Amino acid sequence: IIVATGGELVAGAVDGVFDGVAIDSRNIAPGELFMAIVGDVHDGHTFVNKALEKGVRGVLVEKDKAGDLIAAAHARKERTIIAVNDTTRALGDLAAFNRNRFPLKVIALTGSNGKTSTRTMLTLVAEQRYDTLATMGNFNNQIGLPLTLLRLEETHTLAVLELGMNQPGEIKRLAEICRPDVGMITNVAPAHLEGLGSIEGVLRAKGELLEELNTNAKAILNADDTRVAGLAENAPAEVLLFGLSDKADVRATHIQEQGHGLSFSLVVPGETIEVYLATPGWFMVSNALAAAAAGYLMDIPLNEIKIGLERFQPVSGRMQIRKLKNGIHIIDDAYNANPHSVKAALDTLQQVA
């Protein structure tokens, strides 16, 4: 931990061992390391004493906030105290160190819309061949991503990680932490404009993922999004395109509405297979193609890609159709959305009406 974070051992033995890492004093177990993260609402340093009372084996705090906390921890014998300049940065550094300990493959995906559905589909596809670690919930930022990587175990052979952002530089930092072997950009739309200024700013921020790819990595880009597809020109890695466009390497043809879902022909280089997607909304086909493209790059057979996609069920609050007792159908797409995804929801309502 000291090597990974550049931290200073203030108290405790240098050979101390921890059972895990936690940032929430409410959900912490004895034997863990409590990292005092400074958030927008809460400062973890105010909960250090509570964590110590619960029996944590050690705490990691910021140097300029150590003071009385160190004295309190000293009073409890056999507790480790590590001081760093920035605990959020240290959390990411520790996660990067942990990621580098394992020889697994990492797929990192970002985009303005459809990240969670695409990540869910891709996880279902990946699980056909790999012991997969995947982002849970909205753990896709500079705190959530590291916590995901700190769940890595020796059995994992693939990680599917969702990267989110609302400011320039965030995707770059997340990519530095997870070192992806495959980087995917699903689309770019007007989202987080308060922090990024314009859709061009969004594109630049998403493009940071490609800048962090090495020459052995692969990039997956949306051929139907002209801005995203344009990133292929300067991508430092081999690019695989997905979409409905004839230019796409992985594409869908013969899309048809079928019940509350969609059927289509999934085309990958040299092969085609029929797929039924148990969700409405043609934009979900794009998400499925992105997942299929990643599966193809991971050498997952096409019939197993099909199995994974057909196991997909809409995530809570995202295009879920509910039927009431009186026969009325409700399309629940109430999760946080931007204008582009609201339009997609309205288009879907019109299509399935």
Order of alpha helices (4+ residues) and beta strands (2+ residues): alpha-beta-beta-beta-alpha-beta-alpha-beta-alpha-beta-alpha-beta-alpha-beta-alpha-beta-alpha-alpha-beta-alpha-beta-beta-beta-beta-alpha-alpha-beta-beta-alpha
